[in-house]
């Protein structure tokens, strides 16, 4: 693999300004034809391939969509991020914006040409956060939008995590539950927000409420992650003298693990323990009993993200800081019991 080169290195080699190199990479027509040709020949010689805008000088926006999660073979069928991704690319296509999927967090050196070709970057999920430094190293001023997570000074589109946790607390309180547990991986910032909001709202509604945390770790392997979840549940139920009357799981997939675990222990849902999950997966309604959950419109995240990146590209001189929140709501099914 040929060594990748920065905009500054190209400029130094050709005796021109980094801004001129950047203009060619971004498809600007405000560059002399002779200069453009020399830059393109240099890039081609060094194995850097650019999108059509750079080659023709015609303005066509091009976006990289960064998500290591979507490119893990064992997670191809995971509907949450794929639903967001397809909503994004559907609307980007309508807007006439080209795109490509990258995996900078795990394979940065294989995606440098994608960064050089991009006018903006969209980062899906927390795994993508580590890609920011790679993007900034090659194109320091490129607009970046994060999706489903926040990082300092970068615009974001996320579900309203605080609202989701508070809604769960309100539901348990309305059903009379005074001892509950939360089954979550709080190393994840989004899940931590949901947990803290649930805890704070529960204690506000009833200062005598008891809230246990069943915390688990994650692994790169789904099989190992499932084992870690089950181990956390085993340890909690083995050592807990008085079990909670309800468990809130602010993570969609983990709620399925919790359901299976309770059934394996012959614990009846909701007669003995009520369960509240998260995310609006259709298969929740096919469980026995159907699972109640906190939900938000997953597709609307992708649509909002596509609209936001279009705005950021077309209005670069305007401030775009801040977070756009997707509202949550509760769907009640049969997994929560009212207690005295």
ABEGO torsion letter per residue (X at the ends): XBBBBBAAAAAAAAGBBAAAAAAAAAGBAABBAAAAAAAAAAAAAAGBBBBAAAAAGBBBBBBBBBBAAAABAAAAABAAAAAAAAAAAAAAAAAGBBBBBBBAAABAAAAAAAAAABABBBBBEAAAAAAAAAAAAABAABBBBBBGBBBBGBBBBBBBAAAAAAAAAAAAAAAGBABBBBBBBAABAAAAAAAAAAAAAAAAABAABBBBBBBBBBBABAAAAAAAAAAAAAAAAAABABBBABBBBABAAAAAAAAAAAAAAGBBOAAABBBBBBEBBAAAAABOBBBBBBBBBAAAAAAAAAAAAAAAAABAABBABEBBBBBBBBBBBAABBBBX
